[in-house]
Amino acid sequence: MDFTEILGYSAGAVTSLTFLPQVIKTWKEGSAKDISLMMFIIAATNEVMWIGYGILKNDWVIILTNVIVLIMSVTMIILKLRYK
Amino acid sequence: MDFTEILGYSAGAVTSLTFLPQVIKTWKEGSAKDISLMMFIIAATNEVMWIGYGILKNDWVIILTNVIVLIMSVTMIILKLRYK
């Protein structure tokens, strides 16, 4: 595995964790007034597109990364609707 | 261009717009209490990784998408620090 590949896999791993601090903060504080519902609706729709692309390319890194981000986006949509 | 490529480019275009509704909402409302600073620090760091990967792969779709998301992430960090 060369440096480019290592950087790509590392970037993908970090991507899958991006929404985690927001999920934890919103869950703990029970407040989501300042959160954009539209952002997470776009994100969730986008993850479905990326998962479709990953399936067509048979690329498990893309599939797995985006399944994790999709779960977090849907969690944020639920939290936003609960705490709005 | 086949369906897989069209789906990939479309997904990239949507990705670049994901943070826009959050930037607009925070800018308009002047409130960022519920926003996770850590999320946007991770996102900005991650975009730099993806831009590096795009440069090494000479992939302008990856570079351009992530430059746009980096600008929005840095904007959110500035807004969060101003309105916290």
gemmi code that builds the backbone of each chain (N, CA, C; Angstrom):
import gemmi

chains = {
    "A": [
        ("MET", (0.854, -1.200, 0.000), (0.000, 0.000, 0.000), (0.888, 1.249, 0.000)),
        ("ASP", (0.738, 2.120, -0.990), (1.585, 3.316, -1.039), (0.969, 4.474, -0.238)),
        ("PHE", (1.703, 5.588, -0.169), (1.282, 6.718, 0.665), (-0.089, 7.260, 0.248)),
        ("THR", (-0.323, 7.325, -1.074), (-1.603, 7.841, -1.580), (-2.775, 7.003, -1.069)),
        ("GLU", (-2.607, 5.672, -1.148), (-3.664, 4.770, -0.666), (-3.893, 4.911, 0.833)),
        ("ILE", (-2.775, 4.997, 1.591), (-2.882, 5.142, 3.051), (-3.624, 6.443, 3.383)),
        ("LEU", (-3.273, 7.528, 2.656), (-3.934, 8.826, 2.873), (-5.422, 8.723, 2.548)),
        ("GLY", (-5.768, 8.032, 1.464), (-7.168, 7.865, 1.072), (-7.969, 7.091, 2.105)),
        ("TYR", (-7.417, 5.964, 2.585), (-8.118, 5.181, 3.603), (-8.249, 5.953, 4.915)),
        ("SER", (-7.171, 6.698, 5.279), (-7.213, 7.493, 6.512), (-8.265, 8.586, 6.397)),
        ("ALA", (-8.293, 9.258, 5.237), (-9.284, 10.323, 5.020), (-10.703, 9.747, 5.116)),
        ("GLY", (-10.913, 8.566, 4.542), (-12.224, 7.907, 4.605), (-12.621, 7.576, 6.035)),
        ("ALA", (-11.635, 7.119, 6.827), (-11.903, 6.782, 8.236), (-12.299, 8.037, 9.012)),
        ("VAL", (-11.582, 9.146, 8.763), (-11.901, 10.405, 9.458), (-13.284, 10.911, 9.026)),
        ("THR", (-13.595, 10.797, 7.718), (-14.912, 11.203, 7.215), (-16.036, 10.511, 7.982)),
        ("SER", (-15.863, 9.204, 8.223), (-16.934, 8.438, 8.871), (-17.177, 8.913, 10.310)),
        ("LEU", (-16.192, 9.615, 10.897), (-16.336, 10.080, 12.287), (-16.747, 11.550, 12.399)),
        ("THR", (-16.834, 12.256, 11.250), (-17.041, 13.713, 11.286), (-18.279, 14.124, 12.084)),
        ("PHE", (-19.411, 13.422, 11.874), (-20.655, 13.849, 12.524), (-20.761, 13.383, 13.979)),
        ("LEU", (-19.846, 12.493, 14.422), (-19.968, 11.909, 15.767), (-19.988, 12.962, 16.883)),
        ("PRO", (-19.062, 13.972, 16.883), (-19.101, 14.962, 17.979), (-20.422, 15.729, 18.034)),
        ("GLN", (-21.030, 15.961, 16.845), (-22.320, 16.667, 16.818), (-23.431, 15.799, 17.392)),
        ("VAL", (-23.423, 14.496, 17.027), (-24.431, 13.566, 17.569), (-24.319, 13.514, 19.093)),
        ("ILE", (-23.077, 13.390, 19.611), (-22.857, 13.291, 21.061), (-23.312, 14.581, 21.759)),
        ("LYS", (-22.927, 15.741, 21.207), (-23.290, 17.032, 21.815), (-24.813, 17.214, 21.869)),
        ("THR", (-25.486, 16.925, 20.738), (-26.934, 17.133, 20.674), (-27.656, 16.160, 21.599)),
        ("TRP", (-27.192, 14.912, 21.616), (-27.769, 13.871, 22.477), (-27.667, 14.274, 23.947)),
        ("LYS", (-26.449, 14.717, 24.365), (-26.182, 15.082, 25.764), (-26.980, 16.301, 26.195)),
        ("GLU", (-26.988, 17.354, 25.310), (-27.547, 18.642, 25.714), (-29.045, 18.749, 25.447)),
        ("GLY", (-29.566, 17.835, 24.616), (-31.006, 17.853, 24.339), (-31.468, 19.136, 23.692)),
        ("SER", (-30.606, 19.769, 22.911), (-30.955, 21.019, 22.252), (-30.425, 21.014, 20.822)),
        ("ALA", (-31.301, 21.367, 19.866), (-30.869, 21.333, 18.471), (-31.391, 22.542, 17.698)),
        ("LYS", (-31.684, 23.618, 18.456), (-32.267, 24.822, 17.850), (-31.394, 25.375, 16.714)),
        ("ASP", (-30.069, 25.385, 16.941), (-29.159, 26.018, 15.971), (-28.748, 25.087, 14.823)),
        ("ILE", (-29.217, 23.823, 14.889), (-28.834, 22.836, 13.873), (-29.717, 22.994, 12.635)),
        ("SER", (-29.112, 22.938, 11.456), (-29.874, 22.997, 10.213), (-30.398, 21.605, 9.849)),
        ("LEU", (-31.744, 21.451, 9.881), (-32.357, 20.180, 9.482), (-32.010, 19.883, 8.025)),
        ("MET", (-32.035, 20.944, 7.180), (-31.775, 20.786, 5.746), (-30.383, 20.201, 5.500)),
        ("MET", (-29.397, 20.635, 6.290), (-28.041, 20.111, 6.122), (-28.025, 18.584, 6.261)),
        ("PHE", (-28.712, 18.072, 7.284), (-28.647, 16.626, 7.519), (-29.556, 15.847, 6.559)),
        ("ILE", (-30.621, 16.493, 6.045), (-31.440, 15.857, 5.001), (-30.606, 15.731, 3.715)),
        ("ILE", (-29.871, 16.817, 3.360), (-28.999, 16.766, 2.182), (-27.911, 15.708, 2.398)),
        ("ALA", (-27.313, 15.699, 3.600), (-26.241, 14.730, 3.896), (-26.756, 13.293, 3.746)),
        ("ALA", (-27.946, 13.002, 4.318), (-28.491, 11.638, 4.268), (-28.775, 11.225, 2.816)),
        ("THR", (-29.372, 12.136, 2.046), (-29.651, 11.861, 0.631), (-28.339, 11.595, -0.109)),
        ("ASN", (-27.341, 12.419, 0.202), (-26.035, 12.296, -0.430), (-25.361, 10.957, -0.090)),
        ("GLU", (-25.506, 10.512, 1.164), (-24.914, 9.211, 1.552), (-25.544, 8.089, 0.741)),
        ("VAL", (-26.879, 8.161, 0.532), (-27.557, 7.124, -0.264), (-26.981, 7.106, -1.685)),
        ("MET", (-26.721, 8.307, -2.243), (-26.107, 8.391, -3.584), (-24.711, 7.745, -3.574)),
        ("TRP", (-23.906, 8.078, -2.544), (-22.548, 7.524, -2.457), (-22.573, 6.008, -2.259)),
        ("ILE", (-23.558, 5.509, -1.469), (-23.661, 4.059, -1.254), (-23.998, 3.379, -2.590)),
        ("GLY", (-24.917, 3.983, -3.360), (-25.247, 3.462, -4.694), (-24.023, 3.434, -5.597)),
        ("TYR", (-23.252, 4.524, -5.556), (-22.014, 4.611, -6.351), (-21.025, 3.536, -5.907)),
        ("GLY", (-20.878, 3.361, -4.593), (-19.963, 2.340, -4.049), (-20.359, 0.933, -4.468)),
        ("ILE", (-21.691, 0.669, -4.472), (-22.189, -0.653, -4.880), (-21.863, -0.888, -6.363)),
        ("LEU", (-22.131, 0.139, -7.205), (-21.871, 0.009, -8.651), (-20.374, -0.161, -8.937)),
        ("LYS", (-19.505, 0.478, -8.122), (-18.062, 0.373, -8.307), (-17.476, -0.804, -7.522)),
        ("ASN", (-18.346, -1.484, -6.748), (-17.921, -2.581, -5.881), (-16.781, -2.129, -4.946)),
        ("ASP", (-16.947, -0.911, -4.402), (-15.914, -0.310, -3.549), (-16.396, -0.283, -2.100)),
        ("TRP", (-15.871, -1.219, -1.297), (-16.370, -1.384, 0.069), (-15.977, -0.250, 1.000)),
        ("VAL", (-14.871, 0.452, 0.693), (-14.476, 1.602, 1.517), (-15.546, 2.695, 1.398)),
        ("ILE", (-15.977, 2.973, 0.162), (-17.015, 3.986, -0.057), (-18.334, 3.553, 0.583)),
        ("ILE", (-18.708, 2.272, 0.403), (-19.968, 1.771, 0.967), (-19.976, 1.910, 2.485)),
        ("LEU", (-18.922, 1.379, 3.131), (-18.874, 1.327, 4.596), (-18.828, 2.731, 5.204)),
        ("THR", (-17.932, 3.582, 4.653), (-17.820, 4.966, 5.148), (-19.182, 5.647, 5.120)),
        ("ASN", (-19.894, 5.494, 3.997), (-21.136, 6.234, 3.834), (-22.303, 5.628, 4.593)),
        ("VAL", (-22.248, 4.309, 4.866), (-23.278, 3.699, 5.724), (-23.156, 4.298, 7.130)),
        ("ILE", (-21.910, 4.444, 7.625), (-21.703, 5.018, 8.971), (-22.208, 6.472, 9.014)),
        ("VAL", (-21.841, 7.273, 7.993), (-22.275, 8.682, 7.984), (-23.794, 8.780, 7.812)),
        ("LEU", (-24.387, 7.849, 7.044), (-25.849, 7.829, 6.885), (-26.539, 7.593, 8.226)),
        ("ILE", (-26.029, 6.619, 8.998), (-26.610, 6.324, 10.323), (-26.547, 7.583, 11.204)),
        ("MET", (-25.402, 8.281, 11.174), (-25.257, 9.488, 12.006), (-26.152, 10.621, 11.507)),
        ("SER", (-26.300, 10.751, 10.173), (-27.171, 11.796, 9.622), (-28.624, 11.554, 10.012)),
        ("VAL", (-29.060, 10.289, 9.899), (-30.443, 9.959, 10.265), (-30.657, 10.187, 11.762)),
        ("THR", (-29.633, 9.843, 12.583), (-29.713, 10.104, 14.027), (-29.890, 11.604, 14.284)),
        ("MET", (-29.115, 12.444, 13.544), (-29.225, 13.900, 13.721), (-30.597, 14.410, 13.290)),
        ("ILE", (-31.168, 13.830, 12.223), (-32.519, 14.234, 11.786), (-33.540, 13.921, 12.890)),
        ("ILE", (-33.432, 12.715, 13.481), (-34.341, 12.315, 14.564), (-34.174, 13.246, 15.770)),
        ("LEU", (-32.910, 13.543, 16.154), (-32.647, 14.418, 17.307), (-33.177, 15.830, 17.047)),
        ("LYS", (-32.971, 16.315, 15.809), (-33.451, 17.661, 15.452), (-34.974, 17.726, 15.550)),
        ("LEU", (-35.662, 16.680, 15.049), (-37.128, 16.679, 15.076), (-37.646, 16.542, 16.509)),
        ("ARG", (-36.877, 15.846, 17.361), (-37.298, 15.666, 18.751), (-37.084, 16.943, 19.572)),
        ("TYR", (-35.947, 17.618, 19.338), (-35.548, 18.743, 20.198), (-35.780, 20.107, 19.575)),
        ("LYS", (-36.381, 20.165, 18.394), (-36.463, 21.449, 17.684), (-37.167, 22.518, 18.521)),
    ],
    "B": [
        ("MET", (-20.006, 9.089, -20.911), (-20.111, 8.988, -19.449), (-21.237, 8.024, -19.086)),
        ("ASP", (-20.924, 6.974, -18.325), (-21.977, 5.997, -17.974), (-22.694, 6.410, -16.689)),
        ("PHE", (-23.712, 5.611, -16.311), (-24.550, 5.949, -15.158), (-23.738, 6.060, -13.870)),
        ("THR", (-22.767, 5.145, -13.700), (-21.944, 5.156, -12.485), (-21.188, 6.478, -12.358)),
        ("GLU", (-20.585, 6.935, -13.465), (-19.846, 8.203, -13.452), (-20.762, 9.381, -13.158)),
        ("ILE", (-21.941, 9.378, -13.818), (-22.897, 10.472, -13.593), (-23.305, 10.518, -12.125)),
        ("LEU", (-23.566, 9.315, -11.548), (-23.938, 9.233, -10.129), (-22.805, 9.754, -9.246)),
        ("GLY", (-21.563, 9.394, -9.571), (-20.398, 9.845, -8.800), (-20.237, 11.357, -8.833)),
        ("TYR", (-20.319, 11.943, -10.030), (-20.190, 13.401, -10.152), (-21.344, 14.117, -9.445)),
        ("SER", (-22.568, 13.548, -9.589), (-23.727, 14.159, -8.926), (-23.554, 14.105, -7.410)),
        ("ALA", (-23.092, 12.942, -6.899), (-22.892, 12.792, -5.454), (-21.843, 13.799, -4.966)),
        ("GLY", (-20.764, 13.984, -5.743), (-19.729, 14.962, -5.391), (-20.272, 16.375, -5.349)),
        ("ALA", (-21.127, 16.705, -6.317), (-21.727, 18.044, -6.363), (-22.602, 18.282, -5.136)),
        ("VAL", (-23.400, 17.259, -4.768), (-24.266, 17.403, -3.582), (-23.408, 17.523, -2.317)),
        ("THR", (-22.326, 16.724, -2.234), (-21.422, 16.795, -1.068), (-20.929, 18.224, -0.853)),
        ("SER", (-20.558, 18.893, -1.954), (-19.988, 20.234, -1.826), (-20.995, 21.239, -1.282)),
        ("LEU", (-22.303, 20.911, -1.365), (-23.338, 21.829, -0.892), (-23.876, 21.482, 0.494)),
        ("THR", (-23.425, 20.338, 1.063), (-24.022, 19.836, 2.312), (-24.011, 20.862, 3.440)),
        ("PHE", (-22.873, 21.565, 3.632), (-22.760, 22.470, 4.786), (-23.418, 23.833, 4.533)),
        ("LEU", (-23.818, 24.109, 3.280), (-24.339, 25.438, 2.954), (-25.564, 25.852, 3.782)),
        ("PRO", (-26.586, 24.971, 3.946), (-27.760, 25.394, 4.739), (-27.380, 25.731, 6.184)),
        ("GLN", (-26.359, 25.016, 6.730), (-25.928, 25.310, 8.107), (-25.224, 26.661, 8.174)),
        ("VAL", (-24.366, 26.955, 7.189), (-23.675, 28.254, 7.141), (-24.708, 29.380, 7.060)),
        ("ILE", (-25.712, 29.238, 6.174), (-26.733, 30.275, 5.996), (-27.543, 30.463, 7.276)),
        ("LYS", (-27.969, 29.333, 7.895), (-28.770, 29.409, 9.131), (-27.997, 30.110, 10.245)),
        ("THR", (-26.727, 29.705, 10.446), (-25.934, 30.266, 11.548), (-25.651, 31.740, 11.294)),
        ("TRP", (-25.318, 32.080, 10.048), (-25.046, 33.463, 9.644), (-26.256, 34.354, 9.917)),
        ("LYS", (-27.451, 33.880, 9.482), (-28.686, 34.652, 9.625), (-29.097, 34.833, 11.074)),
        ("GLU", (-29.020, 33.715, 11.848), (-29.579, 33.731, 13.200), (-28.568, 34.218, 14.240)),
        ("GLY", (-27.290, 34.235, 13.877), (-26.271, 34.707, 14.816), (-26.200, 33.892, 16.092)),
        ("SER", (-26.507, 32.603, 15.983), (-26.472, 31.724, 17.148), (-25.858, 30.384, 16.764)),
        ("ALA", (-24.886, 29.926, 17.579), (-24.219, 28.665, 17.248), (-23.999, 27.792, 18.484)),
        ("LYS", (-24.828, 28.052, 19.521), (-24.681, 27.341, 20.790), (-24.727, 25.816, 20.617)),
        ("ASP", (-25.651, 25.346, 19.764), (-25.866, 23.899, 19.636), (-24.915, 23.237, 18.634)),
        ("ILE", (-24.073, 24.055, 17.986), (-23.159, 23.532, 16.964), (-21.913, 22.951, 17.628)),
        ("SER", (-21.477, 21.775, 17.168), (-20.248, 21.165, 17.678), (-19.039, 21.758, 16.948)),
        ("LEU", (-18.188, 22.489, 17.702), (-16.952, 23.031, 17.126), (-16.067, 21.891, 16.636)),
        ("MET", (-16.017, 20.812, 17.459), (-15.161, 19.660, 17.123), (-15.543, 19.061, 15.771)),
        ("MET", (-16.851, 18.993, 15.482), (-17.283, 18.443, 14.190), (-16.640, 19.198, 13.031)),
        ("PHE", (-16.644, 20.538, 13.098), (-16.146, 21.309, 11.964), (-14.616, 21.359, 11.935)),
        ("ILE", (-13.963, 21.185, 13.111), (-12.494, 21.065, 13.130), (-12.092, 19.734, 12.461)),
        ("ILE", (-12.822, 18.654, 12.824), (-12.552, 17.347, 12.185), (-12.819, 17.450, 10.682)),
        ("ALA", (-13.945, 18.093, 10.305), (-14.295, 18.222, 8.882), (-13.206, 18.977, 8.124)),
        ("ALA", (-12.733, 20.110, 8.684), (-11.716, 20.927, 8.000), (-10.414, 20.136, 7.837)),
        ("THR", (-9.999, 19.445, 8.901), (-8.788, 18.615, 8.837), (-8.945, 17.538, 7.767)),
        ("ASN", (-10.138, 16.943, 7.754), (-10.446, 15.881, 6.799), (-10.416, 16.397, 5.353)),
        ("GLU", (-10.923, 17.613, 5.136), (-10.897, 18.179, 3.771), (-9.457, 18.360, 3.302)),
        ("VAL", (-8.572, 18.820, 4.219), (-7.159, 18.992, 3.849), (-6.574, 17.630, 3.422)),
        ("MET", (-6.939, 16.561, 4.174), (-6.483, 15.203, 3.809), (-6.989, 14.828, 2.407)),
        ("TRP", (-8.285, 15.073, 2.155), (-8.882, 14.727, 0.853), (-8.274, 15.542, -0.283)),
        ("ILE", (-7.959, 16.846, -0.005), (-7.335, 17.678, -1.035), (-5.949, 17.124, -1.363)),
        ("GLY", (-5.199, 16.717, -0.316), (-3.882, 16.085, -0.531), (-4.008, 14.821, -1.379)),
        ("TYR", (-5.024, 14.008, -1.045), (-5.285, 12.772, -1.800), (-5.636, 13.090, -3.253)),
        ("GLY", (-6.485, 14.108, -3.446), (-6.879, 14.523, -4.794), (-5.686, 15.008, -5.612)),
        ("ILE", (-4.782, 15.765, -4.973), (-3.582, 16.264, -5.660), (-2.701, 15.080, -6.080)),
        ("LEU", (-2.485, 14.138, -5.141), (-1.645, 12.965, -5.447), (-2.252, 12.101, -6.559)),
        ("LYS", (-3.592, 12.023, -6.600), (-4.276, 11.236, -7.631), (-4.563, 12.065, -8.882)),
        ("ASN", (-4.230, 13.376, -8.822), (-4.517, 14.300, -9.921), (-6.003, 14.262, -10.296)),
        ("ASP", (-6.856, 14.234, -9.242), (-8.308, 14.106, -9.432), (-8.972, 15.438, -9.067)),
        ("TRP", (-9.357, 16.200, -10.097), (-9.874, 17.548, -9.878), (-11.264, 17.572, -9.265)),
        ("VAL", (-12.042, 16.493, -9.437), (-13.360, 16.437, -8.790), (-13.182, 16.386, -7.276)),
        ("ILE", (-12.251, 15.531, -6.817), (-11.979, 15.419, -5.376), (-11.416, 16.739, -4.840)),
        ("ILE", (-10.467, 17.331, -5.571), (-9.843, 18.583, -5.108), (-10.902, 19.683, -4.971)),
        ("LEU", (-11.663, 19.893, -6.043), (-12.615, 21.007, -6.070), (-13.724, 20.841, -5.030)),
        ("THR", (-14.304, 19.628, -4.960), (-15.355, 19.351, -3.975), (-14.874, 19.692, -2.576)),
        ("ASN", (-13.651, 19.236, -2.260), (-13.174, 19.396, -0.881), (-12.689, 20.805, -0.580)),
        ("VAL", (-12.250, 21.552, -1.598), (-11.917, 22.969, -1.383), (-13.180, 23.725, -0.981)),
        ("ILE", (-14.304, 23.438, -1.659), (-15.574, 24.109, -1.329), (-16.007, 23.754, 0.098)),
        ("VAL", (-15.943, 22.456, 0.447), (-16.363, 22.043, 1.794), (-15.410, 22.609, 2.849)),
        ("LEU", (-14.105, 22.709, 2.518), (-13.125, 23.296, 3.451), (-13.477, 24.753, 3.746)),
        ("ILE", (-13.817, 25.512, 2.702), (-14.182, 26.929, 2.890), (-15.406, 27.029, 3.818)),
        ("MET", (-16.404, 26.141, 3.601), (-17.609, 26.183, 4.446), (-17.305, 25.747, 5.874)),
        ("SER", (-16.414, 24.743, 6.033), (-16.057, 24.279, 7.380), (-15.339, 25.381, 8.150)),
        ("VAL", (-14.391, 26.070, 7.483), (-13.640, 27.158, 8.137), (-14.615, 28.300, 8.480)),
        ("THR", (-15.572, 28.579, 7.573), (-16.590, 29.597, 7.860), (-17.382, 29.231, 9.112)),
        ("MET", (-17.760, 27.938, 9.234), (-18.518, 27.493, 10.417), (-17.677, 27.610, 11.689)),
        ("ILE", (-16.371, 27.320, 11.598), (-15.492, 27.450, 12.770), (-15.457, 28.921, 13.217)),
        ("ILE", (-15.317, 29.843, 12.245), (-15.287, 31.279, 12.561), (-16.621, 31.715, 13.185)),
        ("LEU", (-17.748, 31.270, 12.583), (-19.071, 31.638, 13.111), (-19.277, 31.076, 14.517)),
        ("LYS", (-18.826, 29.832, 14.738), (-18.969, 29.205, 16.064), (-18.169, 29.991, 17.104)),
        ("LEU", (-16.933, 30.394, 16.743), (-16.086, 31.125, 17.688), (-16.654, 32.524, 17.948)),
        ("ARG", (-17.298, 33.107, 16.948), (-17.865, 34.442, 17.125), (-19.145, 34.413, 17.962)),
        ("TYR", (-19.994, 33.389, 17.734), (-21.327, 33.366, 18.357), (-21.455, 32.406, 19.525)),
        ("LYS", (-20.378, 31.788, 19.939), (-20.493, 30.735, 20.976), (-21.119, 31.267, 22.270)),
    ],
}
model = gemmi.Model(1)
for chain_id, residues in chains.items():
    chain = gemmi.Chain(chain_id)
    for i, (resn, *xyz) in enumerate(residues, 1):
        res = gemmi.Residue()
        res.name, res.seqid = resn, gemmi.SeqId(i, " ")
        for name, pos in zip(("N", "CA", "C"), xyz):
            atom = gemmi.Atom()
            atom.name, atom.element = name, gemmi.Element(name[0])
            atom.pos, atom.b_iso = gemmi.Position(*pos), 0.0
            res.add_atom(atom)
        chain.add_residue(res)
    model.add_chain(chain)
structure = gemmi.Structure()
structure.add_model(model)
structure.setup_entities()
